[in-house]
Amino acid sequence: MKRLLLLTIATLAACGTPQEQCISRNTRDLRTVDRLIAESEGNLARGYAFETVTVYEDYWAYCPQPAPAEGEPAQPPRLCLDERAVSEKRPKAIDLNEEARKLDSLKAKRTQLVRQAEAVTARCKAQYPE
């Protein structure tokens, strides 16, 4: 079931015109910087950041039983304790001055990436007209 879902998602991700794929492929860094700018602005507005921590929770699950030998009845499933990983967002103290410097640096990098993206977008539109 999971494989079918992953295959469907991969197929849908491959959708889009060649022009859209070209633009998307060549502006990935710009989207990443935009995401980091939004995160940094949120951190400054709140006064703290969030960190993602993985914790493990116990839960009861049905354990597989060994196959019965010939002529023996099958054993009923039994419960056993298992673990699953759960991600939690926790507040984290930050240096606000350092965060502001990081934000300024990201904005400068974004300006540079926007100029590059304009050239790449024009090149992709010329190479793959719709």
DRENPA-3360 file (N, C-alpha, C; in nm, 2 decimals, always signed):
BEGIN
1 = MKRLLLLT = +0.08/-0.12/+0.00/+0.00/+0.00/+0.00/+0.09/+0.13/+0.00 ~ +0.19/+0.12/+0.09/+0.28/+0.24/+0.09/+0.35/+0.26/-0.04 ~ +0.39/+0.15/-0.10/+0.47/+0.16/-0.23/+0.38/+0.22/-0.34 ~ +0.25/+0.18/-0.34/+0.16/+0.23/-0.43/+0.14/+0.38/-0.41 ~ +0.13/+0.43/-0.29/+0.12/+0.57/-0.25/+0.24/+0.64/-0.30 ~ +0.36/+0.59/-0.27/+0.48/+0.66/-0.31/+0.49/+0.66/-0.46 ~ +0.45/+0.56/-0.53/+0.46/+0.56/-0.68/+0.36/+0.66/-0.73 ~ +0.24/+0.67/-0.67/+0.15/+0.77/-0.72/+0.20/+0.91/-0.70;
9 = IATLAACG = +0.26/+0.94/-0.58/+0.32/+1.07/-0.56/+0.43/+1.10/-0.65 ~ +0.52/+1.00/-0.68/+0.63/+1.03/-0.77/+0.58/+1.05/-0.91 ~ +0.47/+0.99/-0.95/+0.41/+1.01/-1.08/+0.36/+1.15/-1.09 ~ +0.28/+1.19/-0.99/+0.23/+1.33/-0.99/+0.34/+1.43/-0.98 ~ +0.44/+1.41/-0.91/+0.55/+1.50/-0.91/+0.62/+1.52/-1.04 ~ +0.61/+1.42/-1.12/+0.67/+1.42/-1.26/+0.58/+1.50/-1.35 ~ +0.46/+1.53/-1.31/+0.37/+1.60/-1.40/+0.41/+1.74/-1.41 ~ +0.35/+1.81/-1.51/+0.39/+1.95/-1.54/+0.46/+1.95/-1.67;
17 = TPQEQCIS = +0.45/+2.07/-1.73/+0.51/+2.08/-1.86/+0.66/+2.09/-1.85 ~ +0.73/+2.06/-1.96/+0.87/+2.07/-1.95/+0.92/+2.21/-1.91 ~ +0.85/+2.31/-1.95/+0.89/+2.45/-1.90/+0.87/+2.46/-1.75 ~ +0.76/+2.41/-1.70/+0.74/+2.42/-1.55/+0.85/+2.34/-1.48 ~ +0.88/+2.22/-1.53/+0.98/+2.14/-1.47/+1.12/+2.20/-1.47 ~ +1.15/+2.27/-1.58/+1.28/+2.34/-1.60/+1.29/+2.45/-1.50 ~ +1.18/+2.53/-1.49/+1.18/+2.64/-1.39/+1.19/+2.59/-1.25 ~ +1.11/+2.49/-1.22/+1.11/+2.44/-1.08/+1.25/+2.38/-1.04;
25 = RNTRDLRT = +1.31/+2.31/-1.13/+1.44/+2.25/-1.11/+1.54/+2.36/-1.08 ~ +1.54/+2.47/-1.16/+1.64/+2.57/-1.15/+1.61/+2.68/-1.05 ~ +1.50/+2.68/-0.98/+1.47/+2.78/-0.88/+1.45/+2.71/-0.74 ~ +1.50/+2.59/-0.72/+1.49/+2.52/-0.59/+1.56/+2.60/-0.48 ~ +1.68/+2.66/-0.51/+1.75/+2.73/-0.40/+1.67/+2.85/-0.36 ~ +1.61/+2.92/-0.45/+1.53/+3.04/-0.42/+1.41/+3.00/-0.33 ~ +1.34/+2.89/-0.36/+1.23/+2.85/-0.27/+1.28/+2.81/-0.13 ~ +1.40/+2.75/-0.12/+1.46/+2.71/+0.01/+1.49/+2.84/+0.09;
33 = VDRLIAES = +1.55/+2.94/+0.02/+1.59/+3.06/+0.09/+1.46/+3.13/+0.14 ~ +1.36/+3.13/+0.05/+1.23/+3.19/+0.09/+1.17/+3.13/+0.22 ~ +1.18/+2.99/+0.22/+1.13/+2.92/+0.34/+1.22/+2.95/+0.46 ~ +1.35/+2.97/+0.45/+1.43/+3.00/+0.56/+1.41/+3.14/+0.61 ~ +1.38/+3.24/+0.52/+1.35/+3.37/+0.55/+1.22/+3.38/+0.64 ~ +1.12/+3.31/+0.59/+0.99/+3.30/+0.67/+1.01/+3.24/+0.81 ~ +1.10/+3.14/+0.81/+1.12/+3.08/+0.95/+1.20/+3.18/+1.04 ~ +1.30/+3.25/+0.98/+1.37/+3.34/+1.06/+1.29/+3.46/+1.10;
41 = EGNLARGY = +1.20/+3.51/+1.02/+1.11/+3.62/+1.06/+1.02/+3.57/+1.17 ~ +0.97/+3.45/+1.16/+0.88/+3.40/+1.26/+0.96/+3.39/+1.40 ~ +1.08/+3.34/+1.39/+1.16/+3.33/+1.51/+1.18/+3.47/+1.58 ~ +1.21/+3.57/+1.50/+1.23/+3.70/+1.55/+1.10/+3.76/+1.61 ~ +0.99/+3.73/+1.54/+0.86/+3.78/+1.59/+0.82/+3.72/+1.72 ~ +0.85/+3.58/+1.74/+0.82/+3.51/+1.86/+0.92/+3.54/+1.97 ~ +1.05/+3.55/+1.93/+1.15/+3.57/+2.03/+1.22/+3.44/+2.06 ~ +1.18/+3.33/+2.00/+1.24/+3.20/+2.02/+1.22/+3.12/+1.89;
49 = AFETVTVY = +1.29/+3.01/+1.88/+1.28/+2.92/+1.76/+1.21/+2.79/+1.81 ~ +1.19/+2.70/+1.71/+1.14/+2.57/+1.74/+1.25/+2.47/+1.69 ~ +1.26/+2.36/+1.77/+1.35/+2.25/+1.72/+1.27/+2.13/+1.72 ~ +1.29/+2.04/+1.62/+1.22/+1.92/+1.61/+1.30/+1.81/+1.68 ~ +1.24/+1.74/+1.77/+1.30/+1.64/+1.85/+1.22/+1.51/+1.83 ~ +1.29/+1.40/+1.81/+1.23/+1.27/+1.79/+1.23/+1.19/+1.92 ~ +1.11/+1.16/+1.96/+1.09/+1.08/+2.09/+1.03/+0.95/+2.05 ~ +1.04/+0.85/+2.13/+0.99/+0.71/+2.10/+0.88/+0.68/+2.20;
57 = EDYWAYCP = +0.76/+0.65/+2.15/+0.65/+0.61/+2.23/+0.62/+0.46/+2.22 ~ +0.59/+0.40/+2.34/+0.55/+0.26/+2.34/+0.41/+0.25/+2.30 ~ +0.38/+0.14/+2.23/+0.24/+0.10/+2.20/+0.23/-0.05/+2.19 ~ +0.10/-0.09/+2.21/+0.07/-0.24/+2.20/+0.04/-0.27/+2.05 ~ +0.10/-0.38/+2.00/+0.08/-0.43/+1.87/+0.07/-0.58/+1.87 ~ +0.01/-0.63/+1.76/+0.00/-0.78/+1.75/+0.13/-0.83/+1.70 ~ +0.19/-0.92/+1.76/+0.32/-0.98/+1.72/+0.30/-1.10/+1.63 ~ +0.38/-1.11/+1.53/+0.37/-1.23/+1.45/+0.40/-1.36/+1.52;
65 = QPAPAEGE = +0.33/-1.46/+1.49/+0.35/-1.59/+1.55/+0.42/-1.68/+1.45 ~ +0.50/-1.77/+1.50/+0.57/-1.87/+1.41/+0.47/-1.96/+1.35 ~ +0.50/-2.00/+1.23/+0.41/-2.09/+1.16/+0.40/-2.22/+1.23 ~ +0.28/-2.28/+1.25/+0.26/-2.40/+1.32/+0.32/-2.52/+1.24 ~ +0.37/-2.62/+1.32/+0.42/-2.74/+1.25/+0.30/-2.82/+1.20 ~ +0.33/-2.91/+1.11/+0.22/-2.99/+1.05/+0.14/-3.06/+1.16 ~ +0.01/-3.04/+1.14/-0.08/-3.11/+1.24/-0.11/-3.03/+1.36 ~ -0.04/-2.93/+1.39/-0.06/-2.84/+1.51/-0.16/-2.73/+1.47;
73 = PAQPPRLC = -0.24/-2.69/+1.57/-0.33/-2.58/+1.54/-0.25/-2.44/+1.54 ~ -0.30/-2.35/+1.46/-0.24/-2.22/+1.46/-0.26/-2.15/+1.59 ~ -0.16/-2.08/+1.64/-0.17/-2.01/+1.76/-0.24/-1.87/+1.74 ~ -0.32/-1.82/+1.83/-0.38/-1.69/+1.81/-0.27/-1.58/+1.83 ~ -0.30/-1.47/+1.76/-0.20/-1.36/+1.77/-0.19/-1.31/+1.92 ~ -0.08/-1.26/+1.96/-0.06/-1.21/+2.09/-0.01/-1.06/+2.09 ~ -0.04/-0.99/+2.19/+0.00/-0.86/+2.20/+0.15/-0.85/+2.25 ~ +0.22/-0.75/+2.20/+0.35/-0.72/+2.25/+0.38/-0.57/+2.25;
81 = LDERAVSE = +0.47/-0.53/+2.33/+0.50/-0.39/+2.33/+0.60/-0.35/+2.22 ~ +0.58/-0.24/+2.15/+0.66/-0.20/+2.04/+0.68/-0.05/+2.06 ~ +0.78/+0.01/+1.98/+0.80/+0.15/+1.98/+0.78/+0.21/+1.85 ~ +0.74/+0.34/+1.85/+0.73/+0.42/+1.72/+0.79/+0.55/+1.75 ~ +0.86/+0.61/+1.64/+0.92/+0.74/+1.65/+0.81/+0.84/+1.63 ~ +0.81/+0.95/+1.71/+0.72/+1.06/+1.70/+0.81/+1.19/+1.70 ~ +0.78/+1.28/+1.61/+0.85/+1.41/+1.61/+0.77/+1.51/+1.68 ~ +0.84/+1.58/+1.77/+0.78/+1.69/+1.85/+0.85/+1.82/+1.82;
89 = KRPKAIDL = +0.78/+1.93/+1.82/+0.84/+2.06/+1.80/+0.85/+2.12/+1.94 ~ +0.97/+2.16/+1.98/+0.99/+2.22/+2.12/+1.05/+2.36/+2.10 ~ +1.01/+2.45/+2.19/+1.07/+2.59/+2.19/+1.22/+2.58/+2.22 ~ +1.30/+2.67/+2.16/+1.44/+2.67/+2.18/+1.48/+2.82/+2.19 ~ +1.56/+2.85/+2.28/+1.62/+2.99/+2.30/+1.71/+3.02/+2.19 ~ +1.71/+3.14/+2.13/+1.80/+3.18/+2.03/+1.86/+3.32/+2.06 ~ +1.97/+3.35/+2.00/+2.03/+3.48/+2.01/+1.96/+3.57/+1.90 ~ +1.88/+3.66/+1.95/+1.80/+3.74/+1.85/+1.89/+3.83/+1.76;
97 = NEEARKLD = +2.00/+3.88/+1.81/+2.09/+3.96/+1.73/+2.15/+3.87/+1.62 ~ +2.19/+3.75/+1.65/+2.24/+3.66/+1.55/+2.14/+3.62/+1.45 ~ +2.01/+3.60/+1.50/+1.90/+3.57/+1.41/+1.88/+3.68/+1.31 ~ +1.88/+3.81/+1.36/+1.86/+3.92/+1.27/+1.97/+3.93/+1.17 ~ +2.10/+3.90/+1.20/+2.21/+3.90/+1.11/+2.19/+3.79/+1.00 ~ +2.14/+3.68/+1.05/+2.11/+3.57/+0.96/+2.00/+3.61/+0.86 ~ +1.90/+3.68/+0.91/+1.79/+3.72/+0.82/+1.84/+3.82/+0.72 ~ +1.92/+3.91/+0.76/+1.98/+4.01/+0.66/+2.06/+3.94/+0.55;
105 = SLKAKRTQ = +2.14/+3.84/+0.59/+2.22/+3.76/+0.50/+2.13/+3.68/+0.40 ~ +2.03/+3.62/+0.45/+1.94/+3.55/+0.37/+1.87/+3.64/+0.27 ~ +1.83/+3.76/+0.31/+1.76/+3.85/+0.22/+1.86/+3.90/+0.11 ~ +1.99/+3.92/+0.14/+2.09/+3.95/+0.04/+2.10/+3.84/-0.06 ~ +2.11/+3.72/-0.01/+2.12/+3.60/-0.09/+2.00/+3.58/-0.18 ~ +1.88/+3.62/-0.13/+1.76/+3.61/-0.21/+1.76/+3.70/-0.32 ~ +1.81/+3.82/-0.30/+1.82/+3.92/-0.41/+1.90/+3.87/-0.52 ~ +2.01/+3.81/-0.49/+2.10/+3.75/-0.59/+2.03/+3.63/-0.66;
113 = LVRQAEAV = +1.96/+3.55/-0.59/+1.89/+3.43/-0.65/+1.78/+3.47/-0.74 ~ +1.71/+3.58/-0.70/+1.60/+3.63/-0.78/+1.65/+3.68/-0.92 ~ +1.77/+3.75/-0.92/+1.83/+3.78/-1.05/+1.86/+3.66/-1.13 ~ +1.92/+3.56/-1.07/+1.95/+3.44/-1.14/+1.83/+3.37/-1.19 ~ +1.72/+3.37/-1.11/+1.60/+3.30/-1.14/+1.53/+3.37/-1.26 ~ +1.54/+3.50/-1.27/+1.48/+3.57/-1.39/+1.55/+3.52/-1.52 ~ +1.68/+3.51/-1.51/+1.75/+3.47/-1.63/+1.72/+3.32/-1.67 ~ +1.71/+3.24/-1.56/+1.68/+3.10/-1.59/+1.54/+3.08/-1.64;
121 = TARCKAQY = +1.45/+3.16/-1.58/+1.31/+3.15/-1.63/+1.29/+3.19/-1.77 ~ +1.36/+3.30/-1.81/+1.36/+3.34/-1.95/+1.42/+3.23/-2.04 ~ +1.53/+3.17/-2.00/+1.59/+3.07/-2.08/+1.50/+2.94/-2.09 ~ +1.43/+2.91/-1.98/+1.34/+2.79/-1.98/+1.22/+2.82/-2.07 ~ +1.17/+2.94/-2.07/+1.06/+2.98/-2.16/+1.10/+2.98/-2.30 ~ +1.22/+3.02/-2.33/+1.27/+3.02/-2.47/+1.30/+2.87/-2.52 ~ +1.35/+2.79/-2.43/+1.38/+2.65/-2.46/+1.25/+2.57/-2.47 ~ +1.15/+2.59/-2.39/+1.03/+2.51/-2.39/+0.91/+2.60/-2.40;
129 = PE = +0.88/+2.66/-2.51/+0.77/+2.75/-2.53/+0.64/+2.67/-2.51 ~ +0.54/+2.73/-2.46/+0.41/+2.66/-2.44/+0.31/+2.69/-2.54;
% end
